[in-house]
Amino acid sequence: MSANRAEAVSSPPARIHATAPSVHNWSLWQEKPRVISYCVLTESVAAFLTVTLLLQSPVAGSDVLILLTLLGLGVLQAELGRQVERLRRRVSGVAHINMTSVWIFAGVLVLPPALTAILTATLYLHLGVRSWYRLQNTPVWRTVSNAAVLVLTCFASYSVLAMFGVAGMADAIELGWTGTGVVGATLIAHFVANALLVIPARDTIARTAKGLFGSPMDNMLEIATLCLGALNALTLAIMPGLTVLVLPPLLILHRGVLVKQLETAATTDSKTGVLNTAGWHNQAEVALERAQQQLRTFGTLMIDLDFFKRINDTYGHLAGDEVLRAVATAITSEVRERDIVGRFGGEEFVVLLPDISETDVTAVAERIRIGITRLAVDVPETLRPIRIDDLSVSIGVAMYPDSGVELQRLLDAADTALYTAKNNGRNQVMRVGDLGVAERRLAS
């Protein structure tokens, strides 16, 4: 009995040690020097400015009351939305949707800067304590860095208010329409500053607008929460008791994000991140209808990885999955954002390229083929890390309307061209118009 008690007493410190590693074991030190430097800099600046402002500015009792109100509502909203957030993470596999801007931007408009920084840090601390053990892919340093960046974003927003000589929402109300414009300018500055400040903290900095600033849906969600934050501040300035009315629409907005991600998950191939068969067909039908109405052409590519079964048999299915993900990335990197990329199962991918000539479609197919031959896929999950290269694909090209006016007819034509390419030696692009030449070559 005493031995069991000793084990029970000694086990909690072991768990605490596992969740709170010493400084030299922090995962931050495994990041790129640029990321480490930026995180340390932003956190130091945010902490220094917060302490300095707190010492320089007296804090009124009414401000503390507003701080506690916003903090309490922020924590309550996070707790009420935990079940939805848990389900959303399970479905999408991405990190926490942060809707704290409703409370933090309201703080910008009704609180002194130092108290808004404290509000931000406390809300992120709550999110961290409640979520870290579930978000194993989101390290602690990332949450701390995000909080520091948001504190700096708030300070940038205060500078806009100061530039117009407006102390907060109460002053903006007295200015009428001018005050409305100042609040709008502050909202825009907050949105832009946050979008720009998070870029240097990323491990890999994308080159596209979507990669840098997120999808339109992400930006619309952030703008919606900022708008609710402005209305929240207006309520606090006029009738503070009605602030609680912000909670229901915010919870519904959070649930709406879940519904949208459920729709996305239903049409996305979980292994590669491109569209699945149903999702690709839905978007392709829309593209076909548009082409019919506007009398335009589009190209269809059927892409099949050569000797994929050999990869699975030699290295295992986990390695095969890594190869599929790498191939999907190589394909999407060679096409436009509006092109439709999907996986039809196994090692077969399909691409629809709207508003493009046959010559350009063939050029895109060649770029994809060459790009995949240059791939070297590292598979660290195996007992002995391996690198898989010498990959190739065969590609069949069909054009609308020359190869067919129905989607299935186009797919069949591209599929025929694909298997002609395989029979003709693999690792090549074959157009439907070249089939007769290929057949004569094979016959000879």
C-alpha positions in Angstrom: 0.0 0.0 0.0 2.8 2.4 0.9 4.6 1.7 -2.3 1.5 2.6 -4.3 1.2 5.9 -2.4 4.8 6.7 -3.1 4.2 6.2 -6.8 1.1 8.3 -6.7 3.0 11.1 -5.0 6.0 11.0 -7.4 4.0 10.8 -10.7 2.6 14.4 -10.8 6.1 16.1 -10.8 7.0 13.9 -13.7 4.0 15.1 -15.7 4.8 18.7 -14.8 8.4 18.3 -15.9 7.1 16.8 -19.2 4.8 19.7 -19.9 7.2 22.4 -18.7 10.6 21.6 -20.1 13.7 23.6 -19.1 14.6 26.7 -21.1 17.3 24.9 -23.2 14.8 22.3 -24.3 12.2 24.7 -25.7 11.1 23.9 -29.2 11.6 27.5 -30.2 15.4 26.9 -30.3 14.8 24.3 -33.1 13.4 27.0 -35.4 15.3 29.1 -37.9 17.5 31.9 -36.5 15.3 34.5 -38.2 12.2 33.1 -36.4 13.9 32.9 -33.1 15.2 36.5 -33.3 11.9 37.8 -34.4 10.0 36.1 -31.6 12.4 37.2 -28.9 12.4 40.8 -30.3 8.6 41.1 -30.5 8.0 39.6 -27.0 10.7 41.8 -25.5 9.3 45.0 -27.1 5.7 44.1 -26.2 6.7 43.4 -22.5 8.8 46.6 -22.3 6.1 48.8 -23.7 3.4 47.3 -21.5 5.4 47.8 -18.3 6.4 51.3 -19.3 2.9 52.4 -20.1 1.5 50.8 -17.0 4.0 52.7 -14.8 3.4 56.0 -16.7 -0.4 56.0 -16.9 -2.7 55.9 -13.8 -5.3 53.3 -13.9 -8.9 54.3 -13.1 -11.3 52.0 -11.2 -13.8 52.2 -14.1 -11.1 51.0 -16.5 -10.4 48.0 -14.2 -14.1 47.2 -14.2 -14.2 47.3 -18.0 -11.1 45.1 -18.2 -12.6 42.5 -15.9 -15.9 42.6 -17.9 -14.1 42.0 -21.2 -11.9 39.4 -19.7 -14.8 37.5 -18.1 -16.8 37.6 -21.4 -13.8 36.5 -23.4 -13.2 33.5 -21.1 -16.9 32.6 -21.1 -17.0 32.7 -24.9 -14.0 30.5 -25.1 -15.5 28.0 -22.6 -18.9 28.0 -24.3 -17.2 27.4 -27.7 -14.9 24.6 -26.6 -17.1 21.8 -27.8 -17.5 23.4 -31.2 -13.8 24.1 -31.4 -12.9 20.6 -30.4 -15.1 19.2 -33.2 -13.8 21.7 -35.7 -10.2 20.7 -34.9 -11.0 17.0 -35.3 -12.6 17.7 -38.7 -10.1 20.1 -40.1 -6.9 19.2 -38.3 -5.9 22.9 -38.1 -5.1 25.0 -35.0 -7.4 27.0 -32.8 -9.7 29.6 -34.5 -8.9 32.8 -32.5 -12.0 35.0 -32.1 -10.5 37.1 -29.3 -10.5 40.2 -31.5 -14.1 40.8 -30.4 -12.8 41.6 -26.9 -9.3 42.8 -27.7 -10.3 45.4 -30.3 -13.1 46.6 -28.0 -10.3 47.1 -25.4 -8.4 49.2 -27.9 -11.4 51.6 -28.1 -12.3 51.8 -24.4 -9.2 51.0 -22.4 -5.7 52.4 -21.9 -3.0 50.6 -23.9 -1.4 48.9 -20.9 -4.7 47.3 -19.8 -5.5 46.1 -23.4 -2.1 44.4 -23.4 -2.9 42.8 -20.1 -6.3 41.7 -21.5 -4.6 40.2 -24.5 -2.0 38.3 -22.5 -4.6 37.0 -20.1 -7.0 35.7 -22.8 -4.1 34.0 -24.6 -3.0 32.5 -21.3 -6.4 31.0 -20.8 -6.4 29.7 -24.3 -3.0 28.2 -23.8 -3.9 26.5 -20.5 -7.1 25.1 -21.9 -5.7 24.1 -25.3 -2.0 23.3 -25.1 -2.5 19.7 -24.1 -4.9 19.2 -27.0 -2.9 21.2 -29.6 0.2 19.0 -29.7 1.1 20.5 -33.1 1.0 24.1 -31.7 4.0 24.7 -29.4 3.9 27.0 -26.5 6.3 29.5 -28.0 3.9 30.0 -31.0 1.0 31.0 -28.7 3.3 33.4 -26.7 4.6 34.9 -30.0 1.0 35.3 -31.3 0.1 37.1 -28.1 3.1 39.4 -28.4 2.3 40.2 -32.0 -1.3 41.0 -31.1 -0.1 43.3 -28.3 2.1 45.2 -30.8 -0.9 45.3 -33.2 -3.0 47.0 -30.5 -0.3 49.6 -29.9 -0.2 50.3 -33.6 -4.0 50.8 -33.5 -3.6 53.2 -30.6 -1.2 55.3 -32.7 -3.9 55.8 -35.3 -6.3 57.0 -32.6 -3.6 59.4 -31.3 -2.9 60.6 -34.8 -6.5 61.8 -35.0 -6.6 63.1 -31.5 -9.2 60.6 -30.4 -8.8 59.0 -26.9 -11.3 56.2 -27.5 -14.9 55.4 -28.3 -16.3 58.1 -26.0 -14.5 60.8 -28.0 -15.5 59.2 -31.3 -19.2 59.3 -30.3 -18.9 63.1 -29.7 -17.3 63.6 -33.1 -20.2 62.0 -34.9 -19.4 60.9 -38.5 -15.8 62.0 -38.1 -15.5 59.7 -35.1 -17.1 56.9 -37.2 -14.3 57.4 -39.8 -11.6 57.3 -37.1 -13.0 54.1 -35.7 -13.1 52.6 -39.2 -9.5 53.7 -39.9 -8.4 52.2 -36.6 -10.1 48.9 -37.5 -8.4 48.8 -40.9 -5.0 49.6 -39.3 -5.5 46.9 -36.7 -6.3 44.3 -39.5 -3.3 45.3 -41.7 -0.8 45.6 -38.8 -1.7 42.2 -37.5 -1.5 40.6 -41.0 2.0 42.1 -41.6 3.4 41.5 -38.2 2.8 37.7 -38.2 4.6 37.2 -41.5 8.2 37.3 -40.2 7.3 34.8 -37.4 6.5 32.1 -40.0 8.9 29.2 -40.6 8.3 29.5 -44.4 7.2 32.8 -46.0 4.9 32.2 -48.9 5.1 34.2 -52.1 1.4 34.4 -52.9 -1.1 36.7 -51.4 -3.1 33.8 -50.1 0.0 32.2 -48.6 0.9 35.5 -46.9 -2.4 36.7 -45.6 -4.7 33.6 -45.6 -7.8 32.7 -47.6 -10.6 35.2 -48.2 -12.7 33.3 -45.7 -10.0 33.7 -43.0 -9.8 37.5 -43.7 -13.6 37.8 -43.7 -13.8 36.1 -40.3 -11.1 38.4 -38.8 -12.9 41.5 -40.2 -16.2 40.2 -38.8 -14.7 39.8 -35.3 -13.2 43.2 -35.5 -16.6 44.7 -36.5 -18.2 43.0 -33.5 -15.4 44.4 -31.4 -16.2 47.9 -32.5 -19.9 47.4 -31.7 -18.9 45.9 -28.4 -16.9 49.0 -27.6 -19.9 51.2 -28.6 -22.1 49.2 -26.2 -19.5 49.6 -23.4 -19.4 53.4 -23.9 -23.2 53.8 -24.0 -24.9 50.9 -22.2 -22.3 48.6 -20.7 -24.9 46.1 -19.4 -25.8 45.2 -23.0 -22.3 44.0 -23.8 -23.3 40.4 -23.0 -25.5 40.5 -26.1 -22.4 40.2 -28.2 -22.0 36.5 -27.0 -24.9 34.9 -29.0 -23.9 36.2 -32.5 -20.2 35.4 -31.7 -21.0 31.8 -30.8 -23.2 31.4 -33.9 -20.3 32.8 -36.0 -18.0 30.2 -34.5 -20.5 27.5 -35.3 -20.7 28.8 -38.9 -16.9 28.4 -39.2 -17.4 24.8 -38.2 -20.1 24.2 -40.8 -17.9 25.7 -43.5 -15.0 23.5 -42.6 -17.3 20.5 -42.5 -18.2 21.3 -46.1 -14.6 21.7 -47.0 -13.6 18.4 -45.4 -16.3 16.6 -47.3 -14.8 17.7 -50.6 -11.1 17.5 -49.7 -8.8 14.5 -50.0 -7.4 14.1 -46.5 -4.2 12.5 -47.6 -3.0 15.2 -50.1 -5.1 18.3 -49.3 -6.4 18.6 -52.9 -10.0 18.0 -53.9 -11.4 14.5 -53.7 -13.5 13.0 -56.5 -16.8 14.5 -55.5 -15.3 17.9 -54.8 -13.4 18.0 -58.1 -16.5 17.0 -60.1 -18.6 19.7 -58.4 -16.2 22.4 -59.3 -15.5 21.0 -62.7 -19.2 21.0 -63.6 -19.4 24.7 -62.7 -16.3 25.4 -64.9 -17.9 23.4 -67.8 -21.1 25.4 -67.5 -19.2 28.7 -67.5 -17.2 27.6 -70.6 -20.4 26.7 -72.4 -22.1 30.0 -71.6 -19.0 32.1 -72.5 -17.9 30.0 -75.5 -14.4 29.4 -74.0 -12.0 26.5 -73.9 -10.4 24.6 -71.1 -7.9 21.8 -70.7 -8.1 18.6 -68.7 -5.0 16.7 -67.4 -5.0 13.1 -66.2 -1.8 12.4 -64.2 -0.7 9.0 -63.0 2.4 8.3 -61.0 4.6 5.7 -62.7 5.4 2.5 -60.7 3.7 3.7 -57.6 3.0 0.1 -56.4 6.7 -0.5 -56.4 7.2 2.4 -53.9 4.5 1.0 -51.6 5.9 -2.5 -51.8 9.5 -1.4 -51.2 9.2 1.4 -48.6 5.7 0.8 -47.2 2.4 2.7 -47.4 3.5 5.6 -45.1 6.3 6.4 -47.5 3.8 6.1 -50.4 1.6 8.7 -48.6 4.5 11.1 -48.3 5.2 10.7 -52.0 1.5 11.4 -52.9 1.6 14.5 -50.8 4.8 15.7 -52.5 3.3 15.0 -55.9 0.1 16.9 -55.0 2.2 19.9 -53.9 4.3 19.8 -57.1 1.2 19.8 -59.2 -0.5 22.7 -57.4 2.7 24.7 -57.5 2.7 24.6 -61.3 -0.9 25.7 -61.9 -2.9 28.8 -61.1 -5.0 29.3 -58.0 -8.2 29.1 -60.0 -7.2 25.8 -61.7 -9.0 22.8 -60.2 -6.7 20.0 -58.8 -8.1 16.8 -57.5 -7.2 13.2 -56.6 -9.3 10.4 -58.0 -7.8 7.8 -55.6 -4.6 5.7 -55.7 -1.9 7.6 -57.6 -4.2 9.3 -60.1 -4.6 13.1 -60.1 -6.7 15.3 -62.4 -6.5 19.0 -63.2 -8.9 21.3 -65.0 -7.4 24.5 -66.4 -10.0 27.0 -67.6 -9.5 29.7 -70.2 -6.4 28.3 -71.8 -5.2 27.2 -75.2 -4.0 23.6 -76.0 -0.4 24.8 -76.5 -0.4 26.4 -73.0 -2.1 23.3 -71.5 0.7 21.1 -72.9 3.3 23.5 -71.5 1.8 23.3 -68.1 1.7 19.5 -68.3 5.4 19.4 -69.2 6.2 21.7 -66.3 4.4 19.3 -64.0 6.1 16.3 -65.4 9.6 17.9 -65.1 8.9 19.2 -61.6 8.0 15.7 -60.4 11.1 14.2 -61.9 13.1 16.6 -59.7 11.4 15.6 -56.5 13.3 14.0 -53.6 10.9 12.9 -50.9 12.4 12.5 -47.4 10.5 10.0 -45.2 11.7 10.5 -41.6 8.9 8.4 -40.0 10.6 5.1 -40.9 13.0 3.4 -38.6 15.8 4.4 -41.0 15.2 7.8 -42.7 15.0 7.3 -46.5 14.9 9.6 -49.5 12.8 8.6 -52.5 13.6 10.1 -55.9 13.6 9.0 -59.5 9.8 9.7 -59.6 7.9 10.2 -62.9 4.4 10.7 -64.1 2.5 10.0 -67.3 0.0 12.7 -68.3 -2.9 12.7 -70.7 -4.3 16.0 -72.1 -7.8 16.6 -73.5 -9.3 19.9 -74.6 -12.9 21.2 -74.4 -14.7 21.2 -76.8 -12.5 19.4 -79.3 -12.2 16.2 -77.2 -15.8 16.3 -75.9 -18.5 18.6 -74.7 -19.4 16.5 -71.6 -17.2 16.2 -68.5 -17.1 12.4 -68.5 -16.3 12.3 -72.3 -13.3 14.7 -71.6 -12.1 12.5 -68.7 -12.3 9.4 -70.9 -10.4 11.1 -73.6 -7.7 12.3 -71.2 -7.6 8.8 -69.6 -7.1 7.2 -73.0 -4.2 9.6 -73.8 -2.7 8.9 -70.3 -2.6 5.1 -70.9 -1.2 5.6 -74.4 1.6 7.6 -72.7 2.2 4.7 -70.3 2.2 2.1 -73.1 4.6 4.3 -75.0 7.3 4.3 -72.3 5.9 6.4 -69.4 7.3 9.7 -68.1 5.7 11.7 -71.0 2.8 13.9 -71.9 0.3 12.7 -74.5 -2.4 14.8 -76.1 -5.6 13.4 -77.5 -4.6 14.7 -81.0 -1.4 12.8 -80.8 -3.0 9.4 -80.3 -3.0 8.4 -83.9 0.7 9.1 -84.3 1.5 7.2 -81.1 -0.5 4.2 -82.3 1.3 4.1 -85.6 4.6 4.3 -83.8 3.7 1.4 -81.6 2.5 -0.6 -84.5 5.8 -0.1 -86.4 
